[in-house]
Amino acid sequence: MATWILRLDEPGPGPRVAIKDLIDVAGAPTTAGCRVLADVAEPAGADAACLAPLRAAGAAIVGKANLHELACGGTGINPHFGTPVNPLDPTRIPGGSSSGSAVAVATGEADVALGTDTAGSIRTPSACCGTVGLKTTWGRVPTEGVWPLAPSLDVVGPMARDVAGVVAGMALLEPGFGAAPAAAVVGRVRLPGVDPAVDAAVDAALAAAELEVVEVALPGWDAAGQAGWTVMFHEVWRVDHHLYEAGADRLGADVRDRLEQGRTVPEAAYRAALAHRAVWRDELADAFARVPVLAWPTLGFLAPALDGPPPDTRRTNLPVNLAGHPALALPVPTGGPLPASVQLVGPDGNEALLCGTAARIEAAVAR
C-alpha cells in the first residue's frame, strides 16, 4: 500500500491516472504525505484546477499517490505512510518527492500520473524508477488547489512509463497537446561530479539517436543552484512554518531540518536570489540561441541504496526550476541492471519539442 496514501478507483472511460497527494481531488483529503497535516485535513471541496480537463476527458482517478513528506525531499522515503518500493530494485530509493507517482506508472497501476516538481520532484523519481517525467514550464499548468512547497518554483507535470504516455498525460492537462518533430541538434552540458558510467550512457543515447551534439558550457550553473536553494528554502518556511509550529516533533527529521534551514534565510538574501533568476535566464537564452535543446544527466548517479546517506538530488535539477524552463527525464541504458536518465531542457513553452526529441532517443536506444 506504500505506493498510495488513498485508493479511489473512480470509474471513467479514459486513462487511469494517479494523483500525487499534494493535488486536491474533490471529496478526498490532501495530506501532502505529512502526519501533522493529515490529522487535520478535511475532504477537498473541489478538484484542483489542473484536474478540470482530466475530468472532461473521462480520466479514471485511481488514487492519491504517496510522496516524500511535504514534497520536501528527493529520496521518496516517508516515515509516516511508508516508502514506495522501487520496482527496479527494492533496496534502492524510489526518488522523490513524487515517489508514489513514479512507482504507480512503473508497475502498471496507472497509465499516467500527475506529479509536482520544485527541485526535481518529477525528474528524480523518474530517473530512479526508469520512467519518463516532464517538468512543465512554470505557470503553464495551473497550481490552484495544489499544496505548495515553493510557489515561485512549483509546477505540475505528467509521468508515465514511456514518452507516449507523457504526451498523453500532457494532452489530459492541455487538450490538443502533441509532440513536435525532434530537434536535430542538442547541446551537451558537462556537470562536475557525475558518475562516468552515467555520462557515458547519456552520450551513447544521444549518439544512437544520431543527433548532432554540440558541447555547451554554463558557467553560471553553481550560482544558479545556490540562488535556487535560497529561494526554495525561504519559501518552504513561509509556506509550511505553521506545520512546524504545530508539531515539529511529528515531522520527519529531514523535513524538520529543512524547515529550520529555511527559517534562517534572510529576506535580503531571498530577494537577491530572486533577482538572480533574470541573470540565469539570460545565460540560458544565449545557450538556446545556439541549440534548441540542452542535455545532461537527470541524476549524476544511479538510484542510491535506501540505507545509504541521503544523496543531493537537487544539483542537476534545481537550476532548471529557478529558470522556469521545461525539462524531461528519459531513461537510457547503461549496460547494467539499472538505467541512467538523460534530462532534456528547452526554452519556455517547448514541451512538445522535448517530447519529440525524447521519442527519437527512446526509439533509438530500444533498437
C-alpha positions as CSV (number, residue, x, y, z in Angstrom):
1,M,0.0,0.0,0.0
2,A,3.0,2.3,0.3
3,T,2.5,3.5,-3.3
4,W,-0.8,5.0,-2.3
5,I,-2.0,7.2,0.5
6,L,-5.6,6.7,-0.6
7,R,-7.0,4.4,-3.3
8,L,-10.0,5.8,-5.1
9,D,-10.6,3.7,-8.2
10,E,-13.0,6.1,-9.6
11,P,-14.6,4.9,-12.8
12,G,-14.1,6.5,-16.2
13,P,-13.6,5.6,-19.8
14,G,-10.3,7.5,-20.1
15,P,-6.8,6.6,-18.9
16,R,-6.1,5.5,-15.3
17,V,-4.5,8.4,-13.5
18,A,-2.6,8.6,-10.2
19,I,-2.7,11.9,-8.5
20,K,0.1,13.0,-6.2
21,D,-1.3,13.7,-2.8
22,L,-0.4,17.4,-3.0
23,I,-3.2,17.9,-5.5
24,D,-6.8,18.3,-4.4
25,V,-9.3,15.7,-5.5
26,A,-12.9,16.6,-4.6
27,G,-14.1,14.5,-1.6
28,A,-10.6,13.3,-0.6
29,P,-8.3,14.9,2.0
30,T,-4.9,16.2,0.8
31,T,-2.2,15.0,3.3
32,A,1.0,16.0,1.4
33,G,2.4,12.9,3.0
34,C,2.6,14.7,6.3
35,R,1.1,13.3,9.5
36,V,0.7,16.8,11.1
37,L,-1.4,17.9,8.1
38,A,-3.3,14.5,7.7
39,D,-4.5,14.8,11.3
40,V,-6.5,17.9,10.5
41,A,-7.1,17.6,6.7
42,E,-10.7,17.8,5.6
43,P,-12.0,16.3,2.3
44,A,-11.4,18.8,-0.5
45,G,-14.5,20.7,-1.5
46,A,-13.4,20.9,-5.2
47,D,-10.8,19.5,-7.6
48,A,-7.5,21.4,-8.2
49,A,-7.8,23.5,-11.3
50,C,-5.4,21.2,-13.2
51,L,-7.9,18.3,-13.0
52,A,-10.7,20.0,-14.9
53,P,-9.5,18.8,-18.4
54,L,-8.9,15.3,-17.0
55,R,-12.5,15.1,-15.8
56,A,-13.7,16.4,-19.1
57,A,-11.7,13.6,-20.8
58,G,-13.2,10.9,-18.6
59,A,-9.9,10.1,-16.8
60,A,-10.3,7.4,-14.1
61,I,-8.6,8.7,-11.0
62,V,-7.2,5.6,-9.3
63,G,-5.8,7.1,-6.1
64,K,-3.8,9.7,-4.3
65,A,-0.1,8.7,-4.6
66,N,2.4,8.7,-1.8
67,L,5.3,11.2,-1.7
68,H,8.2,12.5,0.3
69,E,6.7,14.4,3.2
70,L,5.5,17.9,2.2
71,A,7.3,17.2,-1.2
72,C,10.4,18.4,0.7
73,G,13.0,15.8,-0.2
74,G,14.5,13.8,-3.0
75,T,14.6,10.2,-1.6
76,G,10.9,9.4,-1.5
77,I,11.4,7.9,1.9
78,N,8.3,8.6,4.0
79,P,8.3,7.6,7.8
80,H,4.5,8.2,8.2
81,F,2.9,6.5,5.2
82,G,5.7,4.0,4.2
83,T,8.1,4.2,1.3
84,P,7.0,3.2,-2.2
85,V,9.1,0.3,-3.5
86,N,11.4,0.9,-6.4
87,P,10.3,-1.7,-9.0
88,L,13.8,-1.9,-10.4
89,D,15.5,-2.8,-7.1
90,P,13.7,-2.8,-3.8
91,T,16.9,-2.0,-1.9
92,R,17.1,1.4,-3.6
93,I,15.3,4.7,-3.1
94,P,12.3,5.4,-5.4
95,G,13.3,9.0,-5.6
96,G,11.2,12.0,-4.5
97,S,9.3,13.7,-4.0
98,S,6.8,12.2,-6.5
99,S,7.8,8.7,-5.4
100,G,4.3,7.1,-5.5
101,S,3.5,8.6,-8.8
102,A,6.6,7.1,-10.4
103,V,6.1,3.7,-8.9
104,A,2.4,3.7,-9.9
105,V,3.2,4.1,-13.6
106,A,6.3,1.8,-13.4
107,T,4.3,-1.1,-12.0
108,G,1.3,-0.5,-14.3
109,E,-1.1,0.5,-11.6
110,A,-1.8,3.7,-13.6
111,D,-1.3,4.8,-17.2
112,V,-0.4,8.3,-16.3
113,A,0.5,10.1,-13.0
114,L,0.5,13.7,-12.1
115,G,3.4,14.9,-10.0
116,T,4.8,18.2,-8.9
117,D,8.4,19.4,-9.4
118,T,10.1,22.2,-7.3
119,A,13.7,21.0,-7.4
120,G,13.5,17.8,-9.4
121,S,10.5,16.1,-7.8
122,I,9.2,14.7,-11.1
123,R,12.5,14.0,-12.7
124,T,14.3,12.4,-9.7
125,P,11.8,9.6,-9.2
126,S,11.6,9.1,-12.9
127,A,15.4,8.6,-13.0
128,C,15.3,6.2,-10.1
129,C,12.4,4.1,-11.3
130,G,13.3,4.0,-15.0
131,T,10.2,6.0,-16.1
132,V,9.6,9.3,-18.0
133,G,8.7,12.5,-16.4
134,L,8.0,16.0,-17.7
135,K,8.6,19.2,-15.6
136,T,6.5,21.8,-17.4
137,T,7.2,25.4,-17.9
138,W,6.5,27.4,-14.7
139,G,2.9,28.8,-14.9
140,R,1.8,26.6,-17.9
141,V,-0.3,24.3,-15.7
142,P,-2.4,25.9,-13.1
143,T,-1.5,25.2,-9.5
144,E,-4.6,26.4,-7.7
145,G,-5.6,23.6,-5.3
146,V,-2.1,22.2,-5.2
147,W,-0.4,22.2,-1.8
148,P,2.7,24.5,-2.4
149,L,6.3,23.9,-1.5
150,A,8.0,26.9,-3.1
151,P,5.4,28.7,-5.2
152,S,7.9,30.6,-7.4
153,L,9.4,27.2,-8.4
154,D,6.4,24.7,-8.2
155,V,5.0,23.1,-11.4
156,V,2.6,20.2,-12.1
157,G,3.5,17.7,-14.8
158,P,2.8,14.2,-16.2
159,M,4.7,11.0,-15.5
160,A,4.4,7.7,-17.4
161,R,6.2,4.5,-18.4
162,D,7.3,6.0,-21.8
163,V,7.3,9.1,-23.9
164,A,3.9,8.3,-25.5
165,G,2.4,8.1,-22.0
166,V,3.8,11.5,-21.1
167,V,2.4,13.0,-24.3
168,A,-1.0,11.5,-23.4
169,G,-0.6,13.0,-19.9
170,M,0.1,16.4,-21.3
171,A,-2.9,16.1,-23.6
172,L,-5.0,15.4,-20.4
173,L,-3.7,18.6,-18.9
174,E,-3.9,20.6,-22.1
175,P,-6.2,19.2,-24.7
176,G,-4.7,19.1,-28.2
177,F,-1.1,18.8,-27.0
178,G,1.1,16.6,-29.2
179,A,4.8,16.0,-29.7
180,A,6.7,18.1,-32.2
181,P,9.5,16.8,-34.5
182,A,12.7,16.1,-32.8
183,A,15.5,18.7,-32.5
184,A,18.4,17.9,-34.9
185,V,21.0,19.5,-32.6
186,V,21.4,19.0,-28.9
187,G,23.7,21.0,-26.6
188,R,25.6,18.6,-24.2
189,V,26.3,20.2,-20.8
190,R,29.0,18.6,-18.7
191,L,28.5,18.8,-14.9
192,P,31.1,18.0,-12.3
193,G,30.8,15.0,-10.0
194,V,28.8,12.8,-12.4
195,D,29.4,9.1,-12.3
196,P,31.4,8.3,-15.6
197,A,29.0,5.4,-16.3
198,V,26.1,7.8,-16.2
199,D,27.8,10.3,-18.5
200,A,28.7,7.5,-20.9
201,A,25.1,6.3,-21.0
202,V,23.9,9.8,-21.9
203,D,26.5,10.2,-24.6
204,A,25.7,6.8,-26.1
205,A,21.9,7.5,-26.2
206,L,22.4,10.8,-28.0
207,A,24.8,9.1,-30.4
208,A,22.3,6.3,-31.0
209,A,19.6,8.8,-31.9
210,E,22.0,10.3,-34.5
211,L,21.6,13.8,-33.0
212,E,24.3,16.4,-33.7
213,V,25.8,17.1,-30.4
214,V,27.4,20.5,-29.5
215,E,29.3,21.0,-26.3
216,V,27.8,23.8,-24.3
217,A,29.3,25.4,-21.1
218,L,27.1,27.0,-18.5
219,P,29.5,28.9,-16.2
220,G,26.6,30.3,-14.1
221,W,25.4,26.8,-13.1
222,D,26.7,26.8,-9.5
223,A,25.4,30.4,-8.8
224,A,22.0,29.4,-10.1
225,G,21.9,26.4,-7.9
226,Q,22.7,28.4,-4.9
227,A,20.1,31.0,-5.7
228,G,17.6,28.3,-6.3
229,W,18.4,26.8,-2.9
230,T,17.9,30.2,-1.2
231,V,14.6,30.8,-2.9
232,M,13.3,27.3,-2.2
233,F,14.2,27.1,1.4
234,H,12.9,30.6,2.2
235,E,9.6,29.8,0.6
236,V,9.3,26.4,2.2
237,W,9.5,28.0,5.6
238,R,7.0,30.7,4.6
239,V,4.5,28.0,3.3
240,D,4.9,25.3,6.0
241,H,6.1,27.1,9.1
242,H,2.6,26.6,10.7
243,L,3.0,22.8,10.5
244,Y,6.4,23.1,12.1
245,E,5.0,25.2,14.9
246,A,2.0,22.9,15.3
247,G,4.1,19.7,15.7
248,A,7.8,19.8,14.9
249,D,8.4,16.6,16.7
250,R,5.8,14.8,14.4
251,L,7.6,15.8,11.2
252,G,10.2,13.6,9.7
253,A,13.7,14.5,10.9
254,D,14.9,15.5,7.4
255,V,11.9,17.7,6.7
256,R,12.2,19.3,10.1
257,D,15.8,20.1,9.4
258,R,14.9,21.7,6.0
259,L,12.3,23.9,7.6
260,E,14.8,25.0,10.2
261,Q,17.2,25.9,7.4
262,G,14.5,27.9,5.7
263,R,13.8,29.8,8.9
264,T,17.4,31.2,8.8
265,V,17.3,32.6,5.2
266,P,17.3,36.4,5.5
267,E,14.7,38.3,3.4
268,A,17.5,40.3,1.7
269,A,19.2,37.1,0.6
270,Y,15.9,35.8,-0.8
271,R,15.3,38.9,-2.7
272,A,18.8,38.8,-4.2
273,A,18.3,35.2,-5.2
274,L,15.0,36.0,-6.9
275,A,16.8,38.8,-8.8
276,H,19.5,36.4,-9.9
277,R,16.8,34.5,-11.9
278,A,17.0,37.1,-14.7
279,V,20.8,36.7,-14.9
280,W,20.5,32.9,-15.2
281,R,17.7,33.1,-17.7
282,D,19.9,35.4,-19.9
283,E,22.7,32.9,-19.8
284,L,20.4,30.1,-20.8
285,A,18.9,32.2,-23.6
286,D,22.4,32.6,-25.0
287,A,22.7,28.8,-25.0
288,F,19.3,28.3,-26.6
289,A,20.3,30.8,-29.4
290,R,23.0,28.2,-30.3
291,V,21.0,25.0,-29.8
292,P,17.2,24.3,-29.3
293,V,17.7,21.7,-26.6
294,L,20.2,21.1,-23.8
295,A,21.1,17.7,-22.4
296,W,22.7,16.4,-19.2
297,P,22.1,13.6,-16.7
298,T,18.9,13.8,-14.7
299,L,20.9,12.5,-11.8
300,G,24.7,12.2,-11.6
301,F,24.4,8.7,-10.1
302,L,22.3,5.6,-10.3
303,A,19.5,5.2,-7.8
304,P,21.1,5.1,-4.3
305,A,20.6,2.5,-1.6
306,L,17.8,3.0,0.9
307,D,20.1,2.6,3.8
308,G,22.8,4.9,2.4
309,P,23.4,8.6,3.1
310,P,20.8,10.8,1.5
311,P,22.0,12.0,-1.9
312,D,21.8,15.6,-3.1
313,T,19.3,15.2,-5.8
314,R,18.9,18.9,-6.4
315,R,22.3,19.5,-8.1
316,T,21.3,18.5,-11.6
317,N,17.7,19.8,-11.4
318,L,17.2,22.9,-9.2
319,P,18.8,25.4,-11.6
320,V,16.1,24.5,-14.2
321,N,13.4,25.3,-11.7
322,L,15.0,28.6,-10.9
323,A,14.8,29.4,-14.7
324,G,11.3,28.1,-15.0
325,H,12.1,26.2,-18.2
326,P,10.6,22.8,-19.1
327,A,12.7,19.6,-18.7
328,L,12.1,15.9,-19.5
329,A,13.7,12.9,-17.8
330,L,14.2,9.8,-20.0
331,P,15.7,6.5,-19.0
332,V,18.7,5.4,-21.1
333,P,20.6,2.0,-20.8
334,T,23.9,1.6,-19.0
335,G,24.6,-1.9,-20.0
336,G,23.9,-2.9,-16.4
337,P,20.7,-3.7,-14.5
338,L,19.9,-0.1,-13.7
339,P,19.3,2.7,-16.3
340,A,20.7,6.2,-16.2
341,S,18.5,9.1,-17.2
342,V,19.0,11.9,-19.6
343,Q,17.5,15.3,-19.0
344,L,16.4,17.4,-21.9
345,V,15.8,21.1,-21.3
346,G,14.3,23.7,-23.6
347,P,13.1,27.3,-23.6
348,D,9.7,28.2,-22.1
349,G,6.8,26.5,-23.8
350,N,8.8,24.0,-25.7
351,E,7.4,20.8,-24.0
352,A,6.3,19.5,-27.5
353,L,9.9,19.7,-28.8
354,L,11.3,18.0,-25.7
355,C,8.7,15.1,-26.2
356,G,9.6,14.7,-29.8
357,T,13.3,14.7,-29.1
358,A,12.8,12.2,-26.3
359,A,10.8,10.0,-28.5
360,R,13.6,9.8,-31.0
361,I,16.1,8.9,-28.4
362,E,13.8,6.4,-26.8
363,A,13.3,4.6,-30.2
364,A,17.0,4.6,-30.9
365,V,18.0,3.0,-27.6
366,A,15.3,0.4,-27.8
367,R,16.7,-0.9,-31.1
